[in-house]
């Protein structure tokens, strides 16, 4: 089933880069950005993560929780987070259960070769746990600023 705006965000339980379990339901009453990315320490994923890192004080000022999810391991996430001093949570979904629940495991193509992988997509979750906005075909250099503009607009309507 395709995830849609104004629908409840699929709940999950995943370990972070330190092995601590996070459930989406633990964040009810808070704004949450869930961003799915293909792979730790690759060019686009690093640009996206560092863009969020560089704007992180603004995310905190907006009371916005950031959860990055990929199919990489806890150990890979720890290395990635430490290398780039990422101040937010990275969740390991090695079984791809959450990735599939959010329908971001799709056919991709590079140099004419087709393969399955994570399509860079983000979901902004509102205070009630519903999807407020879906970002498809995310552009890593601009994503953090785009999310910050949207969260300010959405919060001003409350």
N, C-alpha and C positions, 0 to 999 in steps of 0.2 A: 504494500500500500504506500502510495506517495505521501510524503509529509507535506502538510499545507499550512499556510498562514491562518492564524486564529484557531488552529487545532492544538490540542495538548501535545507538547513535545514528548517523544518517547523517552521514558525513564531508563536509567542504566546504572550500573555499578562497575566501575573500572579502577585499576590501580594507577597512581601517579608515579612520577619519576623517583619517588622515595618509597614506593610500595604501599602507600596509604590509599585506602579505598575511598572513592568519591561517588556519591549518588546524585543524580540531577535533582531528585526530590529534596535533598538536603538544602538546596538553594532556593526553595520556594519563598517568595517574598523579596527576592532580589532579581535584578536584571542579570542575565547571563549571555555571554557570547560563546557559542560553541563553534570552533573553527576546525574543520577537517582538512588535513594536509597530507600529501603523498608520502613524504619520507624525510626523516631527520637529516640535517646537515647537507641538504642539496641546495643548489642556488636559489630557486624560487621560494622554497620553504624557509630558508634562512632570511631572505629579504622580508618575507611576511612576518616571521617571528620577531625579527629585530625592529621592524616598524611598530609592532605592538609594544615591544619592550621600550622603545624610545618615547612612546606616547603613554606609557603605563600610568604615570601620575594623573593624567587626564582621565584615564579609565577609572582609576580609584576615586577621583573627584566626582565622577558620575555614578559611583556605587555600582560599577559594572564588573562582574566576575568574569574572568577569561579562562576558558578550558580549551586547550588544543588537543586534538585527537588524531592519532595515526595508528597504523598497524604495527609500528615499531615496538620493541620490547621496553620494559621498565629501564633496563641498563642503557639502552640506546638513548632514551629520553633523558636520563640523568646526565649522560655525557654531553648531549646537545644543549641542555639547559645550563650546565656548568660552563661549557665552552663560550657561550654567548651571553652569560649572566642573565638568563630569562627569569623574570620575577613572578611569572604566572605558572599555572598548573598545566602539565602535559600528561595526558592519559593514554595508556597503552591498551589497544584493542586488537591483540594478536589474533583472536578468533574471528575478528571482523563482524561481530554480532551487532554492535552499535553502528558501525559503518554501513552495514546492510539495512538496519532499521531506519536510518536516515536517508537511505537510497543514494549514497554517494560512491558505492562500488559499481563502476560502470565500465563499459568498453571505451578504451582510449586508443589513440593511434600516434605513433612517432616514426617518422621516416618511412611511412607506408606500412609499418608493422602494427597489427592490431593486438591489443592485450587488455587484460582487466586490471584496473587500478582505482585508487581513490581520486575522485574528481574534486578539486579544490573548491569547497563550498562552506559557507558559514550560516549559522542560524542565530538570530537574536531572540532570546526567550524573555517574556515579560514577567511581571511580579506574580502572576497566577500560574505560571508554568506553561503558558501557551506561546506558540511561535508568532512573534511580532513581525519578523522580516526574514527573508531568505536571500542570501547573496550567492548567486551562481556565477560561474566563470570569474572568480575573484582575481583581481589584478594585485599581486603582492605589494608593489611599492605604494599603492594608494589605499589599501584596505583599512588600515587603522584609522586614518582620517575620515574615511567614508562612514565607518561605524560610529565614530565619535559625533559626527554631524547628525546621524540618524537618532542616536540615543538622546541627544539634547532636544531634538524635535519631539520625540515620543514622550520624554519626561515632562516637557512643557505643556503637554495636553492633559496631564493628570491633575 
